[in-house]
């Protein structure tokens, strides 16, 4: 029996991340680089949908044992996602050079207000 198709949800925060990334790349590197980055992200999202367990546990989240967070690289970007129940949740899309711990701390603190 085949595995049931998982739902795929890009959370609001990850959508904002993508918009921020787009603005940054367009400003710093131009439209052609954004076009390439956007295509890479689309491929990465497709791979996550097809093989959700293929990502690896991000080092920054390894201490949170039992949670199903995974990471996939997409060019110069990291995609942090979670497989929970019948859904894949995309939580973070960020440049590999950004500090993920700081980003997550800001996001968690912001969500409390």
C-alpha distances in whole Angstrom, upper triangle without the diagonal:
4,7,9,12,15,18,21,24,28,30,34,35,33,34,37,37,36,39,41,40,40,44,45,43,45,48,48,47,47,44,43,42,40,39,37,36,34,32,31,30,28,26,26,24,22,21,21,18,16,17,18,18,20,23,26,27,31,34,35,32,32,34,32,29,26,26,23,26,25,27,27,30,31,34,37,35,32,29,29,26,24,20,20,18,16,19,20,24,27,30,32,33,36,38,38,41,41,41,38,39,42,40,38,41,43,40,39,43,43,40,42,45
4,6,9,12,15,18,21,24,27,30,32,29,30,34,33,32,35,38,36,37,40,41,40,42,45,45,43,43,41,39,38,36,35,33,32,31,29,28,26,24,23,22,21,18,17,17,15,12,13,14,15,17,20,23,25,28,31,33,30,30,32,30,28,25,24,21,23,22,24,24,27,27,31,33,31,29,26,26,22,21,17,18,16,14,16,17,21,23,27,29,30,33,35,34,38,38,38,35,37,39,37,35,38,40,37,37,40,40,37,40,43
4,6,8,12,15,18,21,23,27,28,26,27,31,30,29,33,35,33,34,38,38,37,39,42,42,41,41,39,38,36,34,33,32,30,28,27,26,24,22,21,20,18,16,16,14,12,11,11,11,12,15,18,20,22,25,28,29,27,26,29,26,25,22,21,18,20,19,21,21,24,25,29,31,29,26,23,22,19,17,14,14,13,10,13,14,18,20,23,25,26,30,32,32,35,35,35,32,33,36,34,31,35,36,33,33,37,36,34,36,39
4,6,9,12,16,19,21,25,27,25,26,29,29,28,31,33,32,33,36,37,37,38,41,42,40,40,38,37,36,34,32,31,30,28,27,26,24,22,21,20,18,16,16,15,12,11,12,12,14,17,19,22,23,26,29,30,27,27,29,27,25,22,21,18,20,20,22,22,25,26,29,31,29,26,23,22,19,17,13,13,11,8,10,12,16,19,22,25,26,29,32,32,35,35,35,32,33,36,33,31,34,35,32,32,35,35,32,34,37
4,7,9,13,16,19,22,24,22,22,26,26,25,28,30,29,30,33,34,33,35,38,38,37,37,34,34,32,30,29,28,26,24,23,23,20,18,18,17,14,13,13,12,9,9,11,11,13,16,17,20,22,24,28,29,26,27,29,26,25,22,21,17,19,18,20,19,22,23,26,28,26,24,20,20,16,15,12,13,11,8,9,10,14,16,19,22,23,26,29,29,33,32,33,29,31,34,31,29,32,33,30,30,33,33,30,33,35
4,6,10,13,15,19,20,18,19,23,23,22,25,27,26,27,31,32,31,33,36,36,35,35,33,32,31,28,27,27,25,23,22,21,19,17,17,16,13,12,13,10,7,9,10,9,12,14,15,18,19,21,25,25,23,24,26,23,22,20,17,14,15,15,17,17,20,21,25,26,23,21,17,17,13,12,9,10,9,5,5,7,10,13,16,19,20,23,26,27,30,29,30,26,28,30,27,25,28,29,26,26,30,29,26,29,31
4,7,10,12,16,18,16,17,20,21,20,22,25,24,25,28,29,29,31,33,34,34,33,31,31,30,27,26,26,24,21,21,21,18,16,17,16,12,12,14,11,8,11,13,11,14,17,17,20,20,22,26,25,23,24,26,23,23,21,18,15,16,16,18,18,21,21,24,26,23,21,17,16,13,12,10,10,10,6,4,6,8,11,14,17,18,22,25,26,29,28,29,25,27,29,26,24,27,27,24,24,28,27,24,27,29
4,7,10,13,15,13,13,17,17,16,19,21,21,21,24,26,25,27,30,30,30,29,27,27,26,23,22,22,20,18,18,17,14,13,14,13,9,10,12,9,7,10,12,10,14,15,15,18,19,20,23,23,21,23,25,22,23,21,18,15,14,14,15,15,18,17,21,22,19,17,13,13,10,10,9,11,11,9,6,5,6,8,11,14,15,19,22,23,26,25,26,22,24,26,23,21,25,25,21,22,26,24,22,25,27
4,6,9,11,10,10,14,14,14,16,19,19,19,22,24,24,25,28,29,29,28,26,27,25,22,22,22,20,17,18,18,14,13,15,14,10,12,14,11,10,14,15,13,16,18,16,19,19,19,23,22,20,23,24,22,23,21,17,15,14,15,15,15,18,18,21,22,18,16,13,12,10,10,10,11,13,11,7,6,5,6,9,12,13,17,20,22,25,23,24,21,22,24,20,19,22,22,18,19,22,21,19,22,24
4,7,8,6,7,10,11,10,13,15,15,16,18,20,20,22,24,25,25,25,23,24,22,19,19,20,17,15,16,16,12,12,14,13,10,12,14,12,12,15,16,14,17,18,16,18,18,18,22,21,19,22,24,21,23,22,18,16,14,14,14,14,16,15,19,19,15,14,11,11,9,11,12,13,16,14,10,8,6,5,7,9,10,13,17,19,22,20,21,18,20,21,17,16,20,19,16,17,20,19,17,20,22
4,5,5,6,9,10,11,13,14,15,17,19,20,21,23,25,26,26,26,25,26,24,21,22,22,19,17,19,19,15,15,18,16,13,16,18,15,15,19,19,16,19,20,18,20,19,18,21,20,18,21,23,20,22,21,17,16,14,15,15,16,18,18,21,20,17,15,12,11,10,11,13,13,16,15,12,10,7,6,6,8,10,14,17,19,22,19,20,17,18,19,15,14,17,16,13,14,17,15,13,17,18
4,5,5,6,9,10,11,12,14,15,17,18,20,21,23,24,25,25,24,25,24,20,22,23,19,17,20,20,16,17,20,18,16,19,21,18,18,22,23,20,23,24,21,23,22,21,23,21,20,24,25,22,25,24,20,19,17,18,18,19,20,19,22,21,18,16,14,13,13,14,17,17,19,19,15,14,10,9,8,10,11,14,17,20,22,19,20,17,19,19,15,14,17,15,12,14,16,13,12,16,16
4,5,5,6,9,10,10,12,14,15,16,18,20,21,22,23,24,23,25,23,19,21,22,18,17,20,19,16,17,20,18,16,19,21,18,19,22,23,20,22,23,20,21,20,18,20,18,17,21,22,20,23,23,19,18,16,16,16,17,18,18,20,19,15,14,12,11,12,14,17,17,20,20,17,15,11,9,7,7,9,11,14,17,18,16,16,14,15,15,11,11,13,12,8,11,13,11,10,14,15
4,5,5,6,9,10,10,12,14,15,16,18,20,21,21,22,21,22,20,17,18,19,15,14,16,16,12,14,16,14,12,16,17,15,16,19,20,17,19,20,17,18,18,16,19,17,17,20,22,20,22,22,18,17,14,14,13,14,15,14,17,16,12,11,9,9,10,12,15,17,20,19,15,13,9,6,5,5,6,9,12,15,17,15,16,13,15,15,12,12,15,14,11,13,16,14,14,17,19
4,5,5,6,9,10,11,13,14,15,16,18,20,20,20,19,20,19,15,17,18,15,13,15,16,12,13,16,15,13,16,18,16,17,20,21,19,22,22,20,22,21,20,23,21,21,24,26,24,26,26,22,20,18,18,16,16,17,15,18,17,14,14,11,12,13,15,18,19,22,21,17,15,12,9,9,8,8,11,14,17,19,17,18,16,19,18,15,15,18,16,13,16,18,16,15,19,20
4,5,5,6,8,10,11,12,14,15,17,18,19,19,19,21,19,15,18,19,16,14,18,18,14,16,19,18,16,19,21,19,20,24,24,22,25,25,22,23,23,21,23,21,21,25,26,24,27,27,23,22,19,19,18,18,18,17,19,17,14,14,13,14,15,17,20,22,24,24,20,18,14,12,10,9,9,10,13,17,18,15,17,15,18,16,13,14,16,14,12,15,16,14,14,18,18
4,5,5,6,9,10,10,12,14,15,16,17,18,18,19,17,14,16,17,13,13,16,15,12,15,17,15,15,18,19,18,19,23,23,21,23,22,19,20,20,18,20,18,19,22,24,23,25,25,22,21,17,17,15,15,15,14,15,14,11,11,10,11,13,16,19,21,24,24,20,17,14,11,9,7,6,7,9,13,14,12,14,12,15,14,10,12,15,13,11,15,16,14,15,19,19
4,5,5,6,9,10,10,12,14,15,15,15,15,16,14,11,13,14,10,9,12,12,9,12,15,13,13,16,18,16,18,21,22,20,23,22,19,21,21,19,22,20,21,24,26,25,27,27,24,22,19,18,16,15,14,12,14,13,10,11,10,12,14,17,20,22,25,24,20,17,15,11,11,9,6,8,10,13,15,14,16,15,18,17,14,15,18,17,15,18,20,18,18,22,23
4,5,5,6,9,10,11,12,14,15,15,14,16,14,11,13,15,12,11,14,15,13,14,18,17,16,19,21,20,21,24,25,24,26,26,23,25,25,23,25,23,24,27,29,28,30,30,27,25,22,22,19,19,18,16,17,16,13,15,14,16,17,21,23,25,28,27,23,20,17,14,14,12,10,11,12,16,17,16,18,17,20,19,15,17,20,18,16,19,21,18,19,23,23
4,5,5,6,9,10,11,12,14,14,14,17,14,12,15,16,13,13,16,16,14,16,19,18,18,21,23,22,23,26,27,25,27,27,24,25,24,22,24,22,23,26,28,27,30,30,27,26,22,22,19,19,18,16,16,14,12,14,14,16,18,21,24,26,29,29,25,22,19,16,14,12,10,9,10,14,15,13,15,15,18,16,13,15,18,15,14,18,19,17,18,22,22
4,6,5,6,8,10,10,11,12,12,14,11,9,12,13,9,10,13,13,11,14,17,16,16,19,20,20,22,24,25,23,25,24,21,22,23,20,22,21,22,25,27,27,29,30,26,25,21,20,17,16,15,13,13,11,9,11,12,15,17,21,24,26,29,28,25,21,19,15,14,11,8,7,8,11,12,11,15,14,18,17,14,16,19,17,16,20,21,19,21,24,25
4,5,5,6,8,10,10,10,9,11,10,6,9,11,9,8,12,13,11,14,16,16,16,19,21,21,22,25,26,25,27,26,23,25,26,23,26,24,26,29,31,30,32,33,29,27,24,23,20,19,17,14,14,13,12,14,15,17,19,23,26,28,31,30,26,23,20,17,17,14,11,11,11,15,16,15,18,18,22,20,17,20,22,20,19,23,24,22,23,27,27
4,6,5,6,8,10,10,10,13,11,9,12,14,12,12,16,16,15,17,20,20,20,23,25,24,26,29,29,28,31,29,27,28,28,25,27,26,27,31,32,32,34,35,32,30,27,26,23,22,20,17,17,15,14,17,18,20,22,26,29,31,33,33,29,26,23,20,19,16,13,13,13,16,16,16,19,19,22,20,18,20,23,20,19,23,24,22,23,27,26
4,6,5,6,8,9,11,13,11,9,13,14,12,13,16,16,15,18,21,20,20,24,25,24,26,29,29,28,30,29,26,27,27,24,25,24,26,29,31,31,33,34,31,30,26,25,22,21,18,16,15,13,13,15,17,19,22,26,29,31,34,33,30,26,24,20,19,16,13,11,10,14,13,13,16,17,20,19,16,19,21,19,19,23,24,22,24,27,27
4,5,5,5,6,8,9,7,6,10,10,9,10,13,14,13,16,18,18,19,22,23,23,25,28,28,27,29,28,25,26,27,24,26,25,27,30,32,32,34,35,32,30,26,25,21,20,17,14,13,11,12,15,16,20,22,26,29,31,34,33,30,26,24,20,20,17,13,12,10,13,14,14,18,19,22,21,18,21,24,22,22,25,27,25,26,30,30
4,6,6,4,5,8,7,6,9,11,11,11,14,15,15,18,20,20,21,24,25,26,27,29,30,30,32,30,28,29,30,28,29,29,30,33,35,35,37,38,35,33,29,28,25,23,20,17,16,15,15,18,20,23,25,29,31,34,37,35,32,28,26,23,23,20,16,15,14,17,17,18,21,22,25,24,21,24,27,24,24,28,29,27,28,32,31
4,6,6,9,11,10,10,13,15,14,15,18,19,19,21,23,23,24,27,28,28,30,33,33,32,35,33,30,31,32,29,30,29,31,34,36,36,39,40,36,35,31,30,26,25,22,20,18,16,17,20,22,24,27,31,33,36,39,38,34,31,29,25,24,21,18,16,15,18,17,17,21,22,25,23,21,25,26,24,24,28,28,26,28,32,31
4,6,10,11,9,10,13,14,13,15,18,18,18,21,23,23,24,27,28,28,30,32,33,32,34,32,29,30,30,27,29,28,30,33,35,35,38,39,36,34,30,29,25,24,21,18,16,14,15,19,21,24,27,30,33,36,39,38,35,31,29,25,24,21,18,16,13,16,15,16,19,21,24,23,21,24,26,24,24,28,29,27,29,33,32
4,7,8,6,8,11,11,11,13,15,16,17,19,21,21,23,25,26,27,29,31,31,31,33,31,28,29,30,27,29,28,31,33,36,36,38,39,36,34,31,28,25,23,20,17,14,13,15,18,21,24,27,30,33,36,39,38,34,31,29,25,25,22,18,16,14,16,16,17,21,22,26,25,23,26,28,26,27,30,31,30,31,35,35
4,6,6,7,9,10,11,12,15,16,17,19,21,21,23,25,26,27,29,31,32,31,34,32,29,31,32,30,31,31,33,35,38,38,40,41,37,35,32,30,27,24,21,18,16,15,17,20,22,25,28,31,34,37,39,38,34,31,29,26,26,23,19,18,16,19,19,20,24,25,28,27,25,28,30,28,28,32,33,31,32,36,36
4,5,5,6,9,10,10,12,14,15,16,18,20,21,23,24,25,27,29,30,30,33,31,29,31,32,30,32,32,33,36,38,38,40,40,37,35,31,29,26,24,21,18,16,16,17,20,21,25,27,30,32,35,38,36,32,29,28,24,25,22,19,18,17,20,21,22,25,26,29,28,26,28,31,29,28,32,33,31,32,36,36
4,5,5,6,9,10,11,12,14,15,17,18,20,21,23,24,26,27,29,29,31,29,28,29,31,29,32,32,33,35,38,38,40,40,37,35,31,29,26,23,20,16,14,15,16,20,21,25,27,30,32,35,38,36,33,29,28,25,26,23,19,19,17,20,21,22,26,26,30,29,27,29,32,31,30,33,35,33,34,38,38
4,5,5,6,8,10,11,12,14,15,16,18,20,21,22,24,26,27,27,29,27,25,26,28,26,28,28,30,32,35,35,37,37,34,32,28,26,22,20,17,13,11,11,13,16,18,22,24,28,30,33,36,34,31,27,26,22,23,20,16,16,14,16,17,18,22,23,27,26,24,26,29,28,27,31,32,31,32,35,36
4,5,5,6,8,10,10,12,14,15,16,18,20,21,22,24,25,25,28,26,24,26,27,25,27,27,28,31,34,33,35,35,32,30,27,24,21,19,16,13,11,12,12,15,16,20,22,25,28,31,33,31,28,25,23,20,21,18,14,14,13,16,17,18,21,22,25,25,22,24,27,26,25,28,30,28,29,32,33
4,6,5,6,9,10,11,13,14,15,17,19,20,21,23,24,25,27,25,24,26,28,26,29,29,30,32,35,35,36,36,33,30,28,25,22,19,17,13,12,14,14,17,17,21,23,26,28,31,33,31,28,25,24,20,22,20,16,16,16,18,20,21,24,24,28,28,25,27,30,29,27,31,33,31,31,35,35
4,5,5,6,9,10,11,12,14,15,17,18,20,21,22,23,25,23,22,24,26,24,27,27,28,31,34,33,35,35,32,29,26,23,20,17,14,11,9,11,12,15,16,20,21,25,27,30,32,30,27,24,23,20,22,19,15,15,14,16,18,20,23,23,27,27,24,26,30,29,27,31,33,31,32,35,36
4,5,5,6,9,10,10,12,14,15,16,18,20,21,21,23,21,19,21,23,21,24,24,25,27,30,30,31,32,28,26,23,20,17,14,12,8,7,8,9,12,12,16,18,22,24,27,30,28,25,21,20,17,18,15,12,12,11,13,15,16,20,19,23,23,21,22,26,25,24,27,29,28,28,32,33
4,5,5,6,9,10,11,12,14,15,17,18,20,20,23,21,19,22,23,22,25,25,26,28,31,30,32,31,28,25,23,20,17,15,13,10,10,11,11,13,13,16,17,21,23,26,28,26,23,20,19,15,17,15,11,13,13,15,18,18,21,21,24,24,21,23,26,25,23,26,29,27,27,31,32
4,5,5,6,9,10,11,12,14,15,17,18,19,22,20,19,22,24,23,26,27,27,29,32,31,32,32,29,26,23,21,18,15,13,10,10,13,12,14,14,18,18,22,23,26,28,26,23,20,20,17,19,17,14,15,15,17,20,21,24,23,27,27,24,25,29,28,26,29,32,30,30,34,35
4,5,5,6,9,10,11,12,14,15,16,17,19,17,16,18,20,20,23,23,24,26,29,28,29,29,26,23,21,18,15,11,10,6,7,10,9,11,11,15,16,20,21,24,27,25,22,19,18,15,17,15,12,13,13,14,17,18,21,20,24,25,22,23,27,27,25,28,30,29,29,33,34
4,5,5,6,8,10,10,12,14,15,15,17,16,14,17,19,18,21,21,22,24,27,26,27,27,24,21,18,15,13,10,9,6,8,10,8,9,9,12,13,16,18,21,24,22,19,15,15,12,14,12,9,11,12,13,17,17,19,18,22,23,20,20,24,24,22,24,27,26,26,29,31
4,5,5,6,9,10,11,12,14,15,18,16,16,19,21,20,24,24,24,26,29,28,29,28,25,22,19,17,15,12,12,9,11,14,12,13,11,14,14,17,18,21,23,21,18,15,15,13,15,14,12,14,15,17,20,21,23,21,25,26,23,23,27,26,24,26,29,28,27,31,32
4,5,5,6,9,10,11,12,13,16,14,14,17,20,20,23,24,24,25,29,28,28,27,25,21,19,16,14,11,11,8,10,14,12,13,12,15,15,18,18,21,23,21,19,15,16,14,17,16,14,16,16,17,21,22,24,22,26,27,24,24,28,28,26,28,31,30,30,33,35
4,5,5,6,9,10,10,11,13,11,10,13,16,16,19,20,20,22,25,24,24,24,21,18,16,13,10,7,8,6,9,12,10,10,8,11,11,14,15,19,21,19,17,13,14,11,14,13,11,13,14,15,18,19,21,19,22,24,21,21,25,25,23,25,28,28,27,30,32
4,5,5,6,9,10,10,13,12,11,15,17,17,20,21,20,22,25,23,24,23,20,17,15,13,11,9,10,9,12,15,12,11,9,11,10,13,13,16,18,16,13,10,11,9,12,12,11,14,16,17,20,20,22,19,22,24,21,21,24,25,22,24,27,26,25,28,30
4,5,5,6,9,10,13,12,12,16,19,19,23,24,23,24,28,26,26,25,22,18,17,15,14,11,13,11,14,17,15,14,12,14,13,15,14,18,19,16,14,12,13,12,16,16,15,17,19,20,23,24,25,23,26,28,25,24,28,28,26,27,31,30,28,32,34
4,5,5,6,7,10,9,9,13,16,17,21,22,21,22,25,24,24,23,20,17,16,13,12,9,11,10,14,16,15,13,11,13,12,14,14,17,19,17,15,12,14,13,16,16,15,17,19,19,22,23,24,22,25,27,24,24,28,28,26,27,31,30,29,32,35
4,5,5,5,8,7,7,11,13,15,18,20,18,19,22,21,21,19,17,13,12,10,9,8,10,11,15,17,14,12,9,10,9,10,10,13,15,14,11,8,10,9,13,13,13,16,18,18,21,22,22,20,22,25,22,21,25,26,23,24,28,27,26,29,31
4,6,6,9,10,11,14,16,18,22,23,21,22,25,23,23,21,18,15,14,12,13,11,14,14,18,20,17,16,12,13,11,11,10,13,14,12,10,7,10,10,14,16,15,19,21,21,25,25,26,23,25,27,24,23,27,28,25,26,29,29,27,30,32
4,6,9,9,11,15,17,19,23,24,23,23,26,25,24,22,20,16,16,14,14,13,15,15,19,21,19,18,15,16,13,14,12,15,16,13,12,11,14,14,18,19,18,21,23,23,27,27,28,25,28,30,27,26,30,31,28,29,33,32,30,33,36
4,6,5,8,12,14,17,20,22,20,20,23,22,21,19,18,14,14,11,12,11,14,15,18,20,18,16,14,14,12,12,11,14,15,14,13,11,14,14,17,18,18,21,22,21,25,26,26,23,26,28,26,25,28,30,27,28,32,31,30,33,35
4,6,7,10,12,14,18,19,17,17,20,19,18,16,14,10,10,8,10,10,13,15,18,20,17,15,12,11,9,9,7,11,12,11,10,8,10,11,14,15,16,19,21,20,24,24,24,21,23,25,23,22,25,27,24,24,28,28,26,29,32
4,6,8,10,13,16,18,16,15,18,17,16,14,13,9,10,8,10,10,14,16,19,21,19,16,13,12,10,10,8,11,13,13,12,10,13,13,16,17,18,20,22,21,24,24,24,21,22,26,24,22,25,27,25,25,29,29,27,30,33
4,7,10,12,15,18,16,16,19,19,17,17,15,12,11,8,9,8,11,14,17,18,17,14,13,12,11,12,11,15,17,16,15,13,15,14,17,17,17,19,20,19,22,23,23,20,22,25,24,22,26,28,26,26,30,30,29,32,34
4,7,9,12,14,13,13,17,16,16,15,13,10,9,5,5,5,9,11,15,16,14,11,9,9,9,10,10,14,17,17,15,12,13,12,14,14,14,16,17,15,19,19,19,16,19,22,20,19,22,24,22,23,26,27,26,29,31
4,6,9,11,10,10,14,14,13,14,12,10,8,5,5,7,10,13,16,16,14,11,11,10,10,11,12,15,18,19,17,14,15,14,15,14,15,16,17,15,18,18,18,15,17,20,19,18,21,23,22,22,25,27,26,28,31
4,6,8,7,6,10,10,10,11,9,8,6,5,6,9,12,15,18,18,15,12,11,9,10,10,12,14,18,19,17,15,14,14,14,14,15,16,17,15,18,17,16,13,14,18,17,15,18,21,19,19,23,24,23,25,28
4,5,5,6,10,10,11,13,11,10,7,6,6,9,11,14,16,15,13,10,10,8,10,11,14,16,20,21,19,16,15,14,12,12,13,13,14,12,14,14,12,9,10,14,14,12,15,18,17,17,20,22,21,23,26
4,5,5,8,10,11,14,13,13,10,10,9,12,13,17,18,17,15,12,13,11,13,14,17,19,23,24,22,20,19,17,16,14,16,15,16,13,14,14,12,10,10,14,14,13,15,18,18,18,21,23,23,24,27
4,6,7,9,11,14,12,13,10,11,10,14,15,18,19,18,15,12,13,11,13,14,17,19,23,24,22,19,18,16,14,13,15,14,15,13,14,12,9,7,6,10,11,10,11,14,15,14,17,19,19,21,24
4,5,6,8,10,9,10,7,9,10,14,15,19,21,20,17,13,13,10,11,11,14,16,19,21,19,17,15,15,13,13,15,15,17,15,17,15,13,9,9,12,12,10,12,15,14,14,17,19,18,20,23
4,5,6,9,9,10,9,10,11,15,17,20,22,21,19,16,15,12,13,13,15,17,20,22,21,18,18,17,16,16,18,18,19,17,19,18,15,13,12,16,16,14,15,19,18,17,20,22,22,23,26
4,6,9,9,12,11,13,15,18,20,24,26,24,22,19,18,15,16,15,17,18,21,24,22,21,20,19,17,18,20,20,22,20,21,20,16,14,12,16,17,14,15,18,18,16,19,22,21,21,25
4,6,6,9,9,12,14,18,20,23,26,25,22,18,17,14,14,12,14,15,18,21,19,18,17,17,15,16,19,20,22,21,22,20,18,14,13,16,16,13,14,18,17,15,17,20,19,19,23
4,6,8,9,12,15,18,21,24,27,27,24,20,19,15,15,13,14,14,17,20,19,18,18,19,17,19,22,22,24,23,25,23,21,17,16,20,20,17,18,21,20,18,21,24,22,23,26
4,6,9,12,15,19,22,25,28,28,25,21,19,16,14,11,11,11,13,16,16,16,16,18,17,19,22,23,26,24,27,25,23,19,18,22,21,18,20,23,21,19,22,24,22,23,27
4,6,9,13,16,19,22,25,25,22,18,16,12,11,8,9,9,12,15,14,13,12,14,13,15,18,20,23,22,24,22,20,17,16,19,19,15,17,20,18,16,20,21,19,20,24
4,6,10,13,17,19,23,23,20,16,14,10,8,5,6,7,10,12,11,10,10,12,12,14,17,19,21,20,23,22,20,17,17,20,19,16,19,21,19,18,21,23,20,22,26
4,7,10,14,16,20,19,16,12,10,7,6,4,7,9,13,14,12,10,9,10,9,11,13,15,18,17,19,18,17,13,14,17,16,13,16,18,16,16,19,20,19,21,24
4,7,10,13,16,17,14,10,8,6,5,6,8,11,15,15,13,10,10,10,10,11,12,14,16,15,18,17,16,13,15,18,16,14,18,20,18,18,22,22,21,24,27
4,7,10,13,13,10,7,6,5,6,9,11,14,18,18,16,12,12,10,10,9,10,11,13,11,15,14,14,11,14,17,15,14,18,19,18,18,22,22,22,24,27
4,7,10,11,8,6,5,7,8,11,13,16,19,19,17,13,13,11,12,11,10,11,12,11,15,15,16,14,16,19,17,17,20,22,20,21,25,25,24,27,30
4,6,7,6,5,6,9,11,14,17,20,23,23,20,16,16,13,14,12,10,10,10,8,12,13,15,13,17,19,17,17,21,22,21,23,26,26,26,29,31
4,6,5,6,7,11,13,16,18,22,25,24,21,17,16,13,14,12,9,10,9,9,13,14,16,15,19,20,18,19,23,23,22,24,27,26,26,30,32
4,5,8,10,14,16,20,22,25,28,27,24,21,20,17,18,15,12,11,9,9,12,14,17,16,20,21,19,21,24,24,23,26,29,28,29,32,34
4,7,10,13,17,20,23,26,29,29,26,22,21,17,17,14,10,9,6,6,8,10,13,14,17,18,16,18,22,22,21,24,26,26,27,30,31
4,7,10,13,17,19,23,26,25,22,18,17,13,13,10,7,5,4,5,8,9,12,11,15,16,14,15,19,19,18,21,23,23,23,27,28
4,6,10,13,16,19,23,23,19,16,14,11,11,8,6,5,6,6,9,9,11,9,13,14,12,13,17,17,16,18,21,21,21,24,27
4,6,10,13,16,19,19,16,12,10,7,8,6,5,7,9,9,13,12,13,11,14,16,13,13,17,17,15,17,21,20,20,23,25
4,7,10,13,17,17,14,10,9,6,6,5,7,9,11,11,14,13,13,10,12,14,12,11,15,16,14,15,18,18,18,21,23
4,7,10,13,13,10,7,5,4,5,7,9,12,15,15,18,17,17,13,15,17,15,13,16,18,15,16,19,19,18,21,23
4,6,10,11,8,6,5,7,7,10,13,15,18,18,21,20,19,15,16,19,17,14,17,19,16,16,20,20,18,20,23
4,7,8,6,5,6,9,11,13,16,19,22,21,25,23,23,19,20,23,21,18,21,23,20,19,23,23,21,23,26
4,6,6,6,8,11,12,16,18,21,24,24,27,26,25,21,22,24,22,19,22,23,20,19,23,23,20,22,25
4,6,8,10,14,16,19,22,25,28,28,31,29,29,25,25,28,26,23,25,27,23,22,26,26,23,25,27
4,7,10,13,16,19,21,25,28,28,31,30,30,26,27,29,27,24,27,28,25,24,28,27,24,26,29
4,6,10,12,16,18,21,24,25,28,27,27,23,24,26,23,21,24,25,21,21,25,24,22,24,26
4,7,9,12,14,18,21,21,24,23,23,20,21,23,21,19,22,23,19,20,23,23,21,23,26
4,6,9,12,15,18,19,22,21,21,17,19,20,17,15,19,19,16,16,20,19,17,20,22
4,6,8,11,15,16,19,17,18,15,17,18,15,14,17,17,14,16,19,18,17,20,22
4,7,10,14,15,17,15,15,12,13,15,11,10,13,14,11,12,15,15,13,16,19
4,6,10,11,14,12,12,9,12,12,9,9,12,12,10,12,15,15,14,18,20
4,7,9,12,11,12,10,13,14,11,11,15,15,13,15,18,17,17,21,22
4,6,8,7,9,8,12,12,9,11,14,14,13,16,18,17,18,21,23
4,5,6,9,9,13,13,11,13,16,16,16,19,21,20,21,25,26
4,6,8,9,12,13,12,14,17,17,17,20,22,22,23,26,28
4,7,9,12,12,12,14,16,17,17,20,22,22,24,26,28
4,6,9,8,8,11,13,13,14,16,18,18,20,22,24
4,6,6,6,9,10,11,13,15,16,17,19,21,23
4,5,5,6,8,10,10,12,14,15,16,19,21
4,5,5,6,9,10,10,12,14,15,17,19
4,5,5,6,9,10,11,12,14,16,18
4,6,5,6,9,10,11,12,15,16
4,5,5,6,8,10,10,13,15
4,5,5,6,8,10,11,13
4,6,5,6,9,10,12
4,6,5,6,9,11
4,5,5,7,10
4,5,5,7
4,5,6
4,6
4
